[in-house]
Amino acid sequence: MRILVIHNFYQHAGGEDTVFRQEVEELEKEHVVKTLTFQNKKGWRGLLQFLAYPWNIYAIRKVKESIKSFAPDIVHIHNLYYATGPAIIRTIKKKQIPVVMTLHNFRLLCPSATLFFRGKLYVDSISKNFPWKGIKLGILDNSRVKTFWTTLTHFIHWKIGTWQSIDSFITLTDFSKDLFLSSGKKFIPKQFIVKPNFVDLSINSLHTGNYYLFIGRLSAEKGIIPLIAAIKESDKILKIVGDGPLTKNVSDIIKNCNNIELLGQKNKQETIQILANSKALIVPSVCYEGAVPLTIIEGMATHTPVLASNLGAIPDVIIPDKTGWLFDPYQMESLLSAIQKFENSDKKDDIVRNAYTLYEEKFTKAPVMNQLTDLYHKITKT
């Protein structure tokens, strides 16, 4: 099968990029794959890209060229925001080529993409065709202009049937699928399939370290600031791997902390080794994640105990006293209580073993990639 995979990179690397790369790498083993990627820019170039979001002529031309030279049987789109734009979907469909799109976030439900604003969940836009309240608040990057332009783009493409023309949307959890279908927007139930991300790891887990670990983008919705606030006055040791828009804030907050260390961005091998040596992984997301965070799956795969937020799809995977420990990310006391329960638990080994079994059944490479290729074959009937 000939597969064209399209992806738009954000300015800061994230989990979507990892999923894009690892799926392409696996598909290339059995199929002919071409990738077409775009990159969000800063400054005036980024402004031009954003202004072109509703109908990006450059992206349309690049897609046409790729289709002409490669002649794909199917196109798989990961991210379109914002250097690519949804108009490319119409370009592909005019060529009568099936299109699959992975919904890594909630941008089609709310311009914020994260359903998170000013430090808490924001779900008002989900049921609105045109979320004027969200625009007035500037829920996308605290900008009314950016929020309006993103909203208008999606609204236009709803009106002209762009989103309805997608052959299959891939959501990464049942929670996400239910949220999209209950939103009141013009999604078609048969368009949706749930396929999780996978993690492929082989490592000897030592867990000899005395530290807790955070891995991820340093941004508000990931809960890094509340996590630091909770750990800062405790006797627990926390290491932080990652960077992002709050890197400077994090550095300033922990400047005089002896028990919190910012390690910065690490490569995959280094990150997994730090994870495998940690006492436990803490995932304090204060938003609905579009997928079970890859860090949780990596924790399960490395036999690392996982303490995680009780929001969204996470409780479907991290079940108290069975596969991990949950806490309310908005309550400092809840996190500290979860840490105490973890440290006092006499079932740690059983819980970690259960989590690893779940990982093997649901989040390993073979079942996930089989599900993806089965979807391709079903849509193309080849």
Secondary structure, DSSP 8 states (H G I E B T S, - for coil): -EEEEEEEE-SS--HHHHHHHHHHHHHTTTSEEEEEEEE---HHHHHHHHHTTTS-HHHHHHHHHHHHHH--SEEEE---TTTT-THHHHHHHHTT--EEEE--SSTTT-TTSSSEETTEE--TTTT-SS-HHHHHHTTTTT-HHHHHHHHHHHHHHHHTTTGGG-SEEEESSHHHHHHHHTS-SS--GGGEEE-----------------EEEES--SGGGTHHHHHHHHHTSS--EEEE--STTHHHHHHHTTT-SSEEEEE---HHHHHHHHHHSSEEEE---S--SSS-HHHHHHHHTT--EEEE-STTHHHH--BTTTBEEE-TT-HHHHHHHHHHHHH-S-HHHHHHHHHHHHHHHSSHHHHHHHHHHHHHHHHT-
